[in-house]
């Protein structure tokens, strides 16, 4: 891998060298490195472009990294990754995509990640999106995540997009079994004329299951964001959806939460708050010696932490 690709890996996966444990690194639509372990096997699909990640039941305190980097302008990359996480696991999965586009063509990565989370398994999934370049080409990322959770399983998803992505549509669909827990934490910042759309659909099918979908975002310049969240309570369950957004300049944010109770014992809540940075927050920081711009940056950074 060249210096640009290594820099992208640092941005999306905090990788400064070959990671410990299992990993699959994809660069410009091709495999750039792979390693399996005794408990985590990574194999190529035979019917389409992508991989299967098979994690043995009972695997504890192990991780798998599957980052993607694009450094060729005009490249369109599509990949299908399936995760088969055995019962009673406790693992961390780190994904993400970085695009370096210095040309005038559109560079795009789309990925479909499907998670099959076994009984009583615990998974932490981290996904970061990052774009850069000094050309006129667009950086486009359209990830899709599909989640199927068995009884007693737990999945925490942390998704972050802070810089350089001109257009993105992130779709997440999840089905929860009995006593399963899904926690989604999304952080998004857009600027310029960027567009970001998040589309969540969660079906709470099993008794005692729980879902919490939380989005924090900042829309700067003339960028636009759309947050859509549908939570369907089909059993005795608890579901919560929350969108908290800051708008700056001519930014636009639309929050469209929807909750549907199909069971008398479903408990569902949605919240949405959109507004500008409070004047008293700016004033307080400026009295400590910061300029208005520095104060804004401090508030935004703290909000997206």
C-alpha positions in Angstrom: 0.0 0.0 0.0 1.2 3.5 -0.7 1.4 6.5 1.7 -2.0 7.8 0.7 -3.7 4.5 1.4 -1.9 4.1 4.7 -3.0 7.6 5.7 -6.7 6.7 4.9 -6.4 3.6 7.1 -5.3 5.7 10.0 -8.4 7.9 9.5 -11.0 5.2 9.2 -9.6 2.4 11.4 -6.8 3.9 13.6 -4.4 1.5 11.9 -0.7 2.6 11.9 0.5 -0.9 11.1 -0.8 -4.4 10.4 -3.4 -5.1 13.2 -3.4 -7.9 15.6 -6.0 -10.6 15.1 -8.2 -11.1 12.0 -8.3 -8.5 9.3 -9.2 -7.9 5.7 -8.0 -4.7 4.0 -9.5 -3.7 0.6 -7.8 -1.1 -1.6 -9.2 0.2 -4.9 -11.6 -2.7 -5.2 -9.0 -5.5 -4.6 -7.7 -7.4 -1.5 -4.6 -5.7 -0.1 -4.2 -8.0 2.9 -5.9 -10.7 4.9 -5.4 -12.8 8.0 -7.7 -15.2 9.9 -7.2 -16.6 13.4 -8.1 -19.8 15.2 -11.5 -18.3 16.1 -12.2 -15.9 13.3 -12.2 -17.1 9.7 -12.4 -14.7 6.7 -13.2 -16.3 3.3 -14.0 -14.8 -0.1 -17.5 -15.1 -1.5 -17.8 -17.2 -4.6 -21.0 -15.7 -6.1 -20.2 -12.0 -5.7 -17.6 -9.5 -4.5 -17.2 -9.7 -0.7 -16.3 -11.8 2.2 -17.8 -14.0 4.9 -16.5 -13.4 8.5 -17.2 -16.5 10.6 -16.7 -16.1 14.4 -16.7 -19.3 16.4 -19.1 -19.6 19.4 -17.6 -18.6 22.7 -14.9 -16.3 21.1 -14.0 -13.7 23.7 -11.9 -10.5 23.6 -11.0 -10.7 19.9 -11.3 -8.2 17.1 -11.6 -8.1 13.3 -10.7 -5.1 11.1 -12.3 -4.8 7.6 -11.4 -1.3 6.3 -11.8 -0.1 2.7 -9.7 2.6 1.0 -10.1 4.2 -2.5 -7.3 6.4 -3.9 -8.2 6.2 -7.7 -10.5 8.9 -9.0 -13.5 7.6 -10.9 -13.6 4.2 -9.2 -16.9 2.6 -8.2 -16.6 -0.2 -5.6 -19.4 -2.5 -4.4 -18.9 -5.2 -1.8 -21.0 -7.7 0.2 -19.8 -8.7 3.7 -21.6 -11.2 5.9 -20.8 -11.6 9.6 -21.7 -14.9 11.3 -21.2 -14.3 15.0 -21.6 -17.5 17.1 -23.3 -17.8 20.5 -21.7 -16.4 23.6 -19.1 -14.3 21.7 -17.7 -11.0 22.9 -15.9 -9.3 20.0 -15.2 -6.0 18.4 -15.5 -5.3 14.6 -13.9 -2.2 13.0 -15.0 -1.2 9.5 -15.1 2.0 7.6 -14.2 3.6 4.2 -11.8 6.3 3.3 -11.7 8.0 -0.2 -8.9 10.1 -1.6 -10.1 11.8 -4.8 -7.8 14.3 -6.5 -9.5 14.0 -9.9 -12.6 15.4 -11.5 -14.5 12.1 -11.5 -16.9 10.6 -9.0 -15.5 8.0 -6.6 -18.0 5.8 -4.9 -18.0 2.9 -2.4 -21.2 1.0 -1.5 -21.2 -1.9 0.9 -23.9 -4.2 2.3 -23.0 -5.6 5.7 -25.2 -8.3 7.1 -24.9 -9.3 10.8 -26.2 -12.7 12.1 -25.7 -12.2 15.9 -26.0 -15.5 17.8 -27.6 -16.2 21.1 -26.2 -14.2 24.0 -23.4 -12.8 21.8 -22.0 -9.3 22.5 -20.7 -7.2 19.6 -19.2 -3.7 19.3 -19.2 -2.5 15.7 -17.3 0.7 14.8 -17.7 2.3 11.3 -16.1 5.5 10.1 -16.4 7.3 6.8 -13.9 9.9 5.6 -13.2 11.7 2.4 -10.5 14.0 1.1 -9.0 15.4 -2.1 -8.1 18.6 -3.9 -9.9 17.9 -7.2 -13.5 18.5 -8.3 -14.6 14.9 -8.1 -17.3 13.8 -5.7 -16.8 11.3 -2.8 -19.9 9.1 -2.4 -20.5 6.4 0.2 -23.7 4.4 0.4 -23.5 1.8 3.2 -26.3 -0.6 4.0 -26.4 -2.6 7.3 -28.8 -5.5 7.9 -29.0 -7.0 11.4 -30.6 -10.2 12.7 -30.3 -10.7 16.5 -30.9 -13.9 18.3 -32.2 -14.2 21.9 -30.2 -12.3 24.5 -27.7 -10.9 22.0 -26.3 -7.4 22.3 -25.0 -5.1 19.4 -23.6 -1.6 19.8 -23.0 0.3 16.6 -20.9 3.5 16.5 -21.0 5.2 13.1 -19.1 8.4 12.3 -18.9 10.7 9.3 -17.1 14.0 10.0 -15.4 15.1 6.9 -15.2 15.0 3.1 -18.2 12.9 2.0 -20.2 14.7 -0.6 -23.2 12.4 -0.7 -24.2 9.5 1.5 -27.3 7.4 2.1 -26.9 5.1 5.1 -29.7 2.5 5.4 -29.9 0.2 8.5 -32.5 -2.5 9.0 -32.6 -4.6 12.2 -34.8 -7.4 13.6 -34.5 -8.2 17.3 -35.3 -11.5 19.0 -36.3 -12.0 22.6 -34.3 -10.0 25.2 -32.0 -8.7 22.4 -30.5 -5.2 22.7 -29.5 -2.9 19.9 -27.7 0.5 20.6 -27.0 2.8 17.6 -24.9 5.9 18.1 -24.5 8.1 14.9 -22.3 11.2 14.5 -22.5 13.2 11.3 -21.1 16.6 10.2 -21.6 18.0 6.8 -20.4 21.2 5.1 -20.4 22.9 1.7 -23.2 21.4 -0.4 -23.0 17.9 1.0 -26.0 15.7 1.5 -26.3 13.0 4.2 -29.3 10.8 4.7 -29.8 8.3 7.5 -32.6 5.7 7.2 -33.2 3.4 10.2 -35.8 0.6 10.4 -35.9 -1.5 13.6 -38.4 -4.3 14.2 -38.7 -5.2 17.8 -40.1 -8.7 17.4 -39.1 -10.6 20.6 -40.4 -10.1 24.1 -38.2 -8.0 26.3 -36.1 -6.7 23.5 -34.7 -3.1 23.5 -33.5 -0.6 20.9 -32.0 2.9 21.3 -31.2 4.9 18.1 -29.3 8.1 18.8 -28.1 10.6 16.2 -26.0 13.7 16.8 -25.2 15.9 13.8 -24.0 19.3 12.7 -25.0 20.9 9.3 -22.7 23.7 8.2 -22.6 26.0 5.1 -25.5 25.0 2.7 -25.4 21.3 3.4 -28.4 19.2 4.1 -29.2 16.2 6.3 -32.2 13.9 6.6 -32.7 11.7 9.6 -35.4 9.0 9.3 -36.1 6.5 12.0 -38.9 3.9 12.1 -39.3 1.7 15.2 -41.9 -1.0 15.1 -43.0 -2.5 18.4 -44.3 -5.9 17.6 -44.0 -7.4 21.2 -43.5 -6.4 24.8 -40.5 -4.2 24.1 -38.9 -0.8 24.6 -37.8 1.5 21.7 -36.3 4.9 21.8 -35.2 7.2 18.9 -33.4 10.5 19.4 -32.1 13.1 16.9 -30.1 16.1 18.2 -28.8 18.5 15.6 -27.1 21.9 15.3 -27.6 24.0 12.2 -25.1 26.7 11.1 -25.0 29.1 8.2 -27.6 28.0 5.7 -27.6 24.3 6.8 -30.8 22.3 6.7 -31.7 19.3 8.9 -34.9 17.3 8.6 -35.8 14.8 11.4 -38.5 12.3 10.6 -39.0 9.9 13.5 -41.8 7.3 13.4 -42.9 4.8 16.1 -45.5 2.2 15.6 -46.9 0.0 18.4 -48.3 -3.2 17.1 -48.5 -4.7 20.6 -50.3 -3.3 23.7 -47.1 -3.9 25.8 -44.8 -2.0 23.4 -43.3 1.1 24.9 -41.9 3.5 22.3 -40.5 7.0 22.5 -39.1 9.5 20.0 -37.3 12.8 20.4 -36.0 15.4 18.0 -34.3 18.7 18.7 -32.8 21.0 16.0 -31.4 24.5 16.6 -28.4 26.9 16.4 -25.7 27.2 18.9 -27.0 29.1 21.9 -25.6 32.7 22.2 -24.9 32.3 25.9 -22.6 29.4 25.1 -20.6 31.5 22.6 -20.5 34.4 25.0 -19.2 32.3 27.9 -16.3 30.9 25.9 -15.4 34.2 24.3 -15.1 35.7 27.8 -12.3 33.1 28.3 -10.4 34.6 25.5 -11.6 32.6 22.5 -12.7 34.2 19.2 -16.2 33.5 18.0 -14.9 31.0 15.4 -12.8 29.2 18.0 -15.8 29.1 20.4 -18.0 27.6 17.7 -15.4 24.9 17.0 -15.1 24.1 20.7 -18.9 23.7 21.0 -19.2 21.6 17.8 -16.3 19.3 18.9 -17.8 18.8 22.3 -21.3 18.1 20.9 -19.9 15.4 18.5 -17.7 13.7 21.1 
